[in-house]
């Protein structure tokens, strides 16, 4: 007979995971226009963090699938709400990125929100 471990029960916390992907058909832009959209993209992510919707975001590197550009971890409580926020990203609106939104579960309190952005 085995005993149950002592302590609090295992709990999961739910987030919305957004994969940022390069669309199969992506229009060519001048370097200046691509830079402008990137600045707007980063501003959007900052605004999402400041509003408390975005936990963390960042790009990928050296991945096998070059269409995968990065990820965002939101916590809005709704796939629809997260999808709407992610699709409002200027890089998505410009057709530079597309999003794939899904739930992500991990142990409660395993993901810590940054205390401040610089």
Secondary structure, DSSP 8 states (H G I E B T S, - for coil): ------SS---EEEEEEEEEE--SS-----HHHHHHHHHHHHHHHHHHHHTT-EEEEEE--S-S-TTEEEEEEE-SS-HHHHHHHHHTSHHHHTTS-EEEEEEEEEETT-S---S---
